[in-house]
Amino acid sequence: MKKEYTSIKFDYNNMMSTYVGAEQGITDKELAGTKNLAVQAHTYFKLNRGTGMMGWSELPYNQAEVVKDIMNTAKIVRRNCDAFVVLGIGGSALGPMAVFQALCHLRHNELKRNQRKAPKFYVEDNVDPERMASLLDILDLDKTVFNVITKSGSTSETMSQYLIIMNILKEKYGDKANEHIIATTDAKNGNLIKIAKKENLKTFIIPDGVGGRFSEICPVGLFPAAVLGIDIKEMLKGCAHMDKLCRKSDIKSNPALAAAALQYLAIQKGKNISVMMPYADSLKLMADWYCQLWGESLGKAVNNKGEKVYVGQTPVKALGVTDQHSQVQLYTEGPFDKVVTIIGVENYRKEVVIAGGCEDFPSVSFLSGHTLNELITSEMYATEYALTKNNRLNNMITLPEVNAHTIGQLMFFFMLETAYIGAMFDINTFNQPGVEEGKNATYALLGRAGYEEKAAELKARPQKSENYII
Ligand code: PA5
């Protein structure tokens, strides 16, 4: 029998002037005024889907073969390994981390092997020497598989990690070192594909038109997820489900297009910060993933016509309820420069009852008999209320439950929203020239051949003055 799926919900009442006041809020007229822009963005997406840098939009539909390979390889890794380590950064790390946290036990690595039914999971997305050294202290290499992931095949951070790990593995296992490393990279570009061939590494290919921050639903994210026992077919079905919900060019019936149009209008009103605030620990790293997607895609100096535009909206991550005791004061009373997106969960996967006691203290004992589920949900609605009462733009995305299908929906929703708003700003959503500048400067500082000119440019920069160092 065909399974009925419930969709995630996007509620934008509190973006509207009726609820947050005429001074800050968006009017129905303003929203209706984005019609042409929305149709344009939607048409652009429709015409370009599956081509150029929009290869990611077809991923829910065109991976049957690779999914088989992923599942077969993952089965072997799951059976034989006690630790699975991703070596990657940016889009090659944040998706796998977000999905792991959303869909595995929140204390996965601390569970006993028979409880977790999958290897321990680590993502090394930094080159802090202390972090790498500490990882090496705890790993049992005999039972560890590394997954080196890089689309460009040449990112210094990831390739340094690869060099360190491969050297250790070769010293220990000689010719069999390759049994401990799996590569995920581009089929043609970069060094990793050549190295993988030379070292005879099992390799997954990142398809064309799939940039780092749009790569979670290709082997970059699907293979680690499958190793963890996550139902990747359900995740892809969730993406397809959202894709279908977003097929129309009318904002009233396309949630991702509506979200993009609202953020577009909010930015015109000076809301230069987008706060992503899930009320679930399982979605904490989803906010990190969103921050990269939103920040790197939309922060652009020039538009497609080559004009200077300096657009973007600074993404900020927050966690409900934790950040109610840290950030919400600022969100409710500080500058009117934010849109807060709350992510709620209708049914948490566990229920915890607050025990009785402290009967002599009514201001404590009123909590007894309630559940933590009720407490977190009430606090979420209380924050929504406080923000709205203080005329702060906010909206709410509700997941019926956190599962592979709804996570697929949520991630695809954000990817579509990002693509739409990028088209509204007429920018290249899929490049990252600002990141490249830093990458090139690093190569120059470390003496990479071919970067002599950049090294000279760096050398010629104004030297720092002792006057400004205390
Ligand atoms: O979104 C992007 O393209 C970037 O953030 C990349 O993911 C990041 O720079 C890592 O690049 P690569 O996967 O090529 O190592």
Boltz pocket constraint, residues with backbone or C-beta under 6 A from the ligand:
constraints:
  - pocket:
      binder: B
      contacts: [[A, 89], [A, 90], [A, 91], [A, 92], [A, 149], [A, 150], [A, 151], [A, 152], [A, 153], [A, 154], [A, 155], [A, 158], [A, 211], [A, 212], [A, 213], [A, 214], [A, 296], [A, 430], [A, 432], [A, 435]]
      max_distance: 6.0
